[in-house]
Amino acid sequence: MTPTSPVIVIIQARIGSTRLTGKVLRPLAGRPMVGHVISRAARIPGIDGVVVAIPELPEDDPLAAYLSTVPETEVVRGPSEDVLARYLLAASIHRAQTIIRITADCPLLCPEISGRVLREFGRSAATDYASNTLERTYPRGLDTEVVSRRALEVAGREAARIADREHVTPFIWRQPERFVLQGVRDRQNNSDLRWTVDTEKDLRLVARLCDAFAEARAEPDYEDLLTYARLHPELASINREVRQKEVEA
């Protein structure tokens, strides 16, 4: 069984991130960080398009200007704080029936892992939501969530908490008695590794990983990155003290 088409990747991005303002446009291996996320998301098998959903604030105009230069990338601008509404707007404009949620602070996103989450989502027509974050076994920074348009619209109508609207999917994954959820696990627990970018230290670590593969002139896949990280455990000390912001309970 395949996910209902169109299958659209929606990447949320903004300039005004609180811990590292403007991080999505920070240079990483020769181009803005969000450019890495887009190119990797575009290689997820089984998708029909990539959309970047950004706020309609003037401060995000430079981000919109950069995105206009990225081939085959659509941009939708919507509410700044109500990210759930921004996703629903993007899904409506592009008639998405299956939505892959990606955040723009994951420049080492691995297309094959995201593709696996999409395949697991498609195994049953009853599935509302699948992700590799329900139980963390992959490194943080490879986060992929797949959600049906129907479930997202229910959340859009009913979610009232600020945290549910800011983080898009908690309304869904907090109600397993109501929505059909599917978790995706790594073959072993690698959740101790942090490859997302929220701080300068995170950016420094990711830059080191990118530089390690620069001579190959190719985007390293998950196995390449994992092997290198385990062979160089000192890299994890760069951002070991960084703590992820928790979604409000």
C-alpha positions in Angstrom: 0.0 0.0 0.0 1.3 3.5 -0.8 0.6 6.8 1.0 -2.3 8.9 -0.4 -1.0 11.3 -3.0 0.1 14.0 -3.3 2.8 13.4 -0.7 4.3 16.8 0.1 7.3 17.5 2.3 6.6 20.7 4.3 9.7 22.2 5.9 9.0 24.8 8.6 11.6 27.6 8.7 12.0 31.1 10.2 14.6 33.7 10.9 13.5 34.5 14.4 14.6 31.3 16.2 15.2 32.1 19.9 18.4 30.4 20.7 20.3 31.0 17.4 18.6 33.8 15.4 18.9 33.5 11.7 20.4 30.0 11.9 18.5 28.8 8.8 20.6 31.2 6.6 23.9 30.5 8.5 26.5 29.2 6.1 27.3 25.5 6.3 29.7 23.9 3.8 29.3 26.7 1.4 25.6 27.4 1.4 22.8 28.3 3.9 21.8 25.6 6.3 18.2 25.5 5.0 19.6 24.7 1.5 21.0 21.5 2.9 17.7 20.5 4.4 15.9 21.2 1.1 18.3 19.2 -1.1 18.1 16.2 1.3 14.3 16.4 1.7 14.0 16.5 -2.1 15.6 13.1 -2.3 13.1 11.4 0.0 11.7 8.5 -2.1 8.0 8.6 -2.8 7.4 12.3 -2.5 5.7 14.6 -4.9 7.1 18.0 -3.9 8.9 20.1 -1.3 7.3 23.2 0.2 9.0 25.6 2.7 6.4 27.2 5.1 7.7 30.5 6.6 6.2 33.3 8.6 4.7 36.3 6.8 6.8 38.7 9.0 9.1 41.3 7.4 12.1 39.8 9.2 11.6 36.6 7.1 11.9 38.5 3.8 15.6 37.6 3.4 14.7 33.9 3.9 12.0 34.2 1.2 14.5 35.9 -1.1 17.0 33.1 -0.7 14.3 30.4 -1.2 13.2 32.0 -4.4 16.6 31.1 -5.9 16.4 27.4 -4.9 15.1 25.3 -7.9 11.9 23.3 -7.6 11.1 24.7 -4.1 7.7 26.2 -3.3 7.3 28.8 -0.6 4.1 29.4 1.5 3.9 32.3 4.0 1.5 32.1 6.9 1.1 32.8 10.6 4.2 33.2 12.6 3.2 31.6 15.9 0.5 29.3 14.7 2.7 26.9 12.9 -0.1 24.3 12.7 -2.2 26.8 10.7 0.8 27.5 8.5 1.1 23.8 7.7 -2.6 23.5 6.9 -2.4 26.5 4.6 0.6 24.9 2.8 -1.2 21.5 2.6 -4.3 23.2 1.2 -2.5 25.2 -1.5 -0.6 22.1 -2.7 -3.5 19.7 -2.2 -1.3 17.4 0.0 -3.1 14.3 1.3 0.1 13.0 3.1 2.3 15.5 4.8 5.9 14.9 5.8 6.9 17.4 8.5 10.6 18.4 8.5 12.2 21.3 10.4 14.9 23.6 8.9 17.4 22.9 11.7 18.1 19.4 10.5 20.8 19.8 7.8 21.9 16.2 8.1 18.4 14.8 7.4 18.8 11.4 5.8 16.4 10.7 2.9 16.5 7.0 3.3 15.4 7.2 6.9 12.6 9.7 6.1 11.6 7.3 3.3 11.4 4.5 5.7 9.0 6.5 7.9 6.9 7.2 4.9 6.8 3.5 3.9 5.8 2.5 7.4 3.0 5.2 7.3 1.8 3.7 4.1 1.6 0.1 5.3 -2.0 0.7 6.5 -4.7 3.0 5.3 -5.7 3.4 8.9 -2.5 5.0 10.0 -2.8 8.7 11.0 0.7 9.4 12.0 4.2 7.8 11.8 7.5 9.1 13.0 11.0 8.1 14.3 10.5 10.3 17.3 7.7 8.5 19.3 10.6 6.5 20.8 14.0 8.1 20.2 16.5 5.7 18.8 17.9 7.8 15.9 20.2 10.7 16.4 18.3 14.0 17.0 18.4 15.8 13.8 17.0 13.1 11.6 13.4 13.7 12.8 10.7 12.8 10.4 7.0 12.9 11.0 4.3 11.8 8.5 0.7 12.7 9.0 -2.5 12.3 7.1 -4.3 15.4 5.9 -7.4 14.3 7.8 -5.6 14.0 11.1 -3.9 17.4 10.6 -7.3 19.0 9.9 -8.7 17.5 13.1 -5.8 19.1 15.0 -6.4 22.4 13.2 -10.0 22.5 14.3 -9.6 21.2 17.8 -6.1 22.1 19.1 -6.4 25.0 21.5 -3.1 24.9 23.5 -0.4 27.2 22.3 2.2 24.4 22.4 0.0 22.2 20.2 -0.2 24.8 17.5 3.4 25.8 17.7 4.7 22.3 17.4 2.1 21.1 14.9 1.7 17.4 15.8 1.5 16.9 19.7 -2.3 17.1 19.5 -2.1 13.9 17.4 0.6 11.8 19.0 -0.6 12.6 22.5 -3.9 10.8 21.8 -3.1 7.2 20.8 -6.6 6.2 21.8 -8.0 8.4 19.1 -5.3 8.4 16.3 -3.5 5.4 14.8 0.2 5.9 15.5 3.2 4.1 14.0 6.7 4.3 15.5 9.9 3.7 13.6 13.0 2.5 15.4 16.7 2.3 14.5 18.3 -1.1 14.7 20.2 0.1 17.7 19.8 3.0 20.1 21.8 6.0 18.7 19.7 8.7 20.4 22.8 9.9 22.4 23.9 11.7 19.2 22.7 15.3 18.6 22.8 16.5 15.0 20.2 19.2 15.1 21.1 22.9 15.2 19.7 25.0 18.0 22.9 26.7 19.2 26.4 27.7 18.1 27.8 24.5 19.5 25.4 22.5 17.5 26.3 24.4 14.4 30.0 23.8 15.1 29.5 20.0 15.4 27.4 19.7 12.3 30.0 21.8 10.4 32.7 19.4 11.5 30.7 16.4 10.2 30.1 18.2 6.9 33.8 19.1 6.5 34.8 15.5 7.1 33.0 14.5 3.9 33.8 17.7 1.9 36.5 16.1 -0.3 34.1 13.4 -1.5 31.8 16.2 -2.8 28.7 14.1 -1.9 26.1 14.3 0.9 27.0 11.5 3.4 24.3 9.1 4.2 23.3 7.9 7.6 25.7 5.0 7.8 28.6 7.2 6.7 27.8 9.8 9.4 27.2 7.2 12.1 30.4 5.4 11.4 32.4 8.6 11.5 30.7 9.9 14.7 31.4 6.6 16.5 35.0 6.6 15.3 35.4 10.2 16.6 33.5 10.2 20.0 35.3 13.4 20.9 33.0 15.3 18.5 29.9 14.6 20.8 31.6 16.7 23.5 31.1 19.8 21.4 27.4 20.0 22.1 26.9 17.4 24.8 25.7 20.0 27.3 23.0 21.4 25.0 19.5 20.4 26.1 16.5 20.3 23.7 13.6 22.5 24.5 10.8 20.2 25.7 7.3 20.4 24.3 4.9 21.4 27.1 3.1 18.5 28.7 
